Amino acid sequence: MGRDRWTAAEYRQYLETGREPAGRNERQQRIEEAYAKAEREGRVMVLDIPADAAPKKSKYGNEKETEDGITFDSKHEHNVYRWLKARKERGELRWVFVHIPFRFVSGVVYWADFMTIRADGTVEAVWDAKSKPTADKREYINKKKQLKVEWGIDIIEVMREHYDGNGGYFSQDWPIVP
């Protein structure tokens, strides 16, 4: 087995002992033997999960939705996409980009929900569909500040409360008025 296919643990073993790790088949056999021994000793619990078991519910109870081949994490995010898409169809926007990565100097990546480009080709805004619990998370707040410092971009948070009831969103707090 080539050294480029070793795991970190296998490489450490090689450095410590000078012996190459066992091949994939030998290693798999040792794993199976160790599992069988643990099972005989009662240290392994086997769970019978029915095939029709319901999938795990998301942390905030969101349901994923799909449109135009894009999967959205929530109905709210999907509705924001529909609103931005309608603005694009009316000619207010040239492009609506979805799930855009912004890489920071630290190596951390922030995935924005949307970025809109005006008809004249300038960046209008970076939009993020948020709920109160996610907007208040320290991790998000830090990334929001870091995006402003490193990229000079403000994030416009679209909260569920901003929905106007007519298929659109609006807030007096936004720095731009769509």
C-alpha positions as CSV (number, residue, x, y, z in Angstrom):
1,M,0.0,0.0,0.0
2,G,1.4,3.4,-1.0
3,R,2.2,6.0,1.7
4,D,-0.1,8.5,0.0
5,R,-3.0,6.2,1.0
6,W,-2.2,6.0,4.7
7,T,-4.3,7.5,7.4
8,A,-2.6,9.9,9.9
9,A,-2.7,7.1,12.5
10,E,-1.1,4.6,10.1
11,Y,1.7,7.1,9.3
12,R,2.3,7.8,13.0
13,Q,2.6,4.0,13.5
14,Y,5.1,3.8,10.7
15,L,7.2,6.5,12.2
16,E,7.1,4.9,15.6
17,T,7.7,1.3,14.7
18,G,9.3,1.5,11.3
19,R,6.8,-1.1,10.1
20,E,4.3,-0.4,7.3
21,P,0.7,-0.7,8.3
22,A,-1.3,-3.8,7.3
23,G,-3.0,-3.8,4.0
24,R,-6.7,-2.8,3.6
25,N,-7.9,-6.4,3.8
26,E,-5.9,-7.3,6.9
27,R,-6.9,-4.1,8.6
28,Q,-10.6,-4.7,7.8
29,Q,-10.3,-8.2,9.2
30,R,-8.8,-6.9,12.5
31,I,-11.7,-4.4,12.8
32,E,-14.2,-7.2,12.2
33,E,-12.5,-9.4,14.8
34,A,-12.4,-6.6,17.4
35,Y,-16.1,-5.8,16.7
36,A,-17.1,-9.5,17.1
37,K,-15.1,-9.7,20.4
38,A,-16.8,-6.5,21.7
39,E,-20.2,-7.9,20.7
40,R,-19.5,-11.2,22.5
41,E,-18.5,-9.3,25.6
42,G,-21.7,-7.3,25.5
43,R,-19.9,-3.9,24.8
44,V,-21.8,-3.4,21.5
45,M,-25.4,-2.4,21.3
46,V,-27.2,-3.2,18.0
47,L,-30.1,-0.9,17.2
48,D,-32.8,-2.1,15.0
49,I,-34.0,1.0,13.1
50,P,-37.0,0.4,10.9
51,A,-36.6,1.3,7.3
52,D,-39.6,3.6,7.4
53,A,-38.2,5.6,10.4
54,A,-38.8,9.3,10.1
55,P,-35.7,11.4,9.3
56,K,-34.3,13.5,12.1
57,K,-36.0,16.8,12.5
58,S,-33.8,19.9,11.9
59,K,-32.5,22.0,14.8
60,Y,-35.0,24.8,14.2
61,G,-37.8,22.7,12.7
62,N,-37.1,23.9,9.1
63,E,-38.1,21.9,6.1
64,K,-35.9,21.9,3.1
65,E,-37.5,23.0,-0.2
66,T,-36.2,22.9,-3.8
67,E,-36.8,25.1,-6.8
68,D,-34.9,25.5,-10.0
69,G,-32.6,22.7,-8.9
70,I,-31.6,24.7,-5.8
71,T,-32.2,23.2,-2.3
72,F,-33.1,25.8,0.4
73,D,-32.7,25.1,4.1
74,S,-36.1,26.6,5.0
75,K,-39.4,27.8,3.5
76,H,-38.3,31.3,4.6
77,E,-35.1,31.1,2.5
78,H,-37.1,29.7,-0.4
79,N,-39.6,32.6,-0.2
80,V,-36.7,35.2,-0.2
81,Y,-35.4,33.5,-3.3
82,R,-38.8,33.8,-5.0
83,W,-39.0,37.5,-4.1
84,L,-35.5,38.2,-5.5
85,K,-36.3,36.1,-8.6
86,A,-39.5,38.2,-9.1
87,R,-37.4,41.4,-8.9
88,K,-35.0,39.9,-11.5
89,E,-37.9,39.1,-13.8
90,R,-39.2,42.7,-13.4
91,G,-35.8,43.9,-14.6
92,E,-34.7,45.4,-11.2
93,L,-31.8,43.0,-11.0
94,R,-29.4,41.5,-13.5
95,W,-28.4,38.4,-11.5
96,V,-29.4,36.7,-8.3
97,F,-26.6,34.4,-7.0
98,V,-27.5,31.7,-4.5
99,H,-25.3,30.2,-1.8
100,I,-22.1,32.2,-2.3
101,P,-18.9,31.3,-0.4
102,F,-16.8,34.1,1.1
103,R,-13.4,32.9,2.3
104,F,-11.8,34.8,5.1
105,V,-8.0,35.2,5.7
106,S,-8.4,32.9,8.6
107,G,-9.6,30.1,6.3
108,V,-13.1,30.2,7.6
109,V,-15.8,30.3,4.9
110,Y,-19.1,32.2,5.2
111,W,-21.9,31.0,2.9
112,A,-24.2,33.8,2.1
113,D,-27.7,32.9,1.1
114,F,-28.0,35.4,-1.8
115,M,-26.1,38.2,-3.6
116,T,-27.9,40.5,-6.0
117,I,-26.4,42.4,-8.9
118,R,-28.3,45.5,-10.2
119,A,-29.2,46.0,-13.8
120,D,-26.2,48.3,-14.2
121,G,-23.8,45.5,-13.0
122,T,-23.0,46.8,-9.6
123,V,-23.5,44.7,-6.4
124,E,-26.7,45.6,-4.7
125,A,-26.4,43.5,-1.6
126,V,-25.7,40.3,0.2
127,W,-28.9,38.9,1.6
128,D,-29.3,36.4,4.4
129,A,-32.7,34.8,5.3
130,K,-32.6,34.7,9.1
131,S,-34.8,33.9,12.1
132,K,-34.3,35.6,15.5
133,P,-32.5,32.5,17.0
134,T,-30.0,32.2,14.1
135,A,-29.4,36.0,13.9
136,D,-28.4,36.1,17.5
137,K,-25.8,33.3,17.3
138,R,-22.3,34.4,18.2
139,E,-20.8,32.5,15.3
140,Y,-23.0,34.3,12.8
141,I,-22.4,37.7,14.4
142,N,-18.6,37.2,14.2
143,K,-18.8,36.1,10.5
144,K,-21.0,39.1,9.7
145,K,-18.4,41.5,11.3
146,Q,-15.5,39.7,9.5
147,L,-17.3,40.0,6.1
148,K,-17.6,43.8,6.7
149,V,-13.9,44.1,7.6
150,E,-12.3,41.8,5.0
151,W,-14.7,42.3,2.1
152,G,-16.4,45.6,2.9
153,I,-19.8,44.1,2.5
154,D,-22.8,44.5,4.8
155,I,-25.2,41.6,5.1
156,I,-28.9,42.5,4.9
157,E,-30.8,40.2,7.2
158,V,-34.2,39.3,5.9
159,M,-36.3,38.2,8.9
160,R,-39.7,36.5,8.7
161,E,-41.2,39.7,10.2
162,H,-40.1,41.6,7.1
163,Y,-42.6,39.7,4.9
164,D,-45.2,42.2,3.7
165,G,-48.0,39.7,3.0
166,N,-48.0,40.3,-0.8
167,G,-45.1,38.1,-1.8
168,G,-42.4,40.7,-0.9
169,Y,-40.2,41.8,1.9
170,F,-39.4,45.3,3.3
171,S,-37.7,46.8,6.3
172,Q,-36.9,50.4,7.2
173,D,-33.7,49.1,8.7
174,W,-32.2,48.1,5.4
175,P,-29.5,50.4,4.0
176,I,-31.1,50.1,0.5
177,V,-34.8,50.1,-0.4
178,P,-35.5,47.5,-3.2
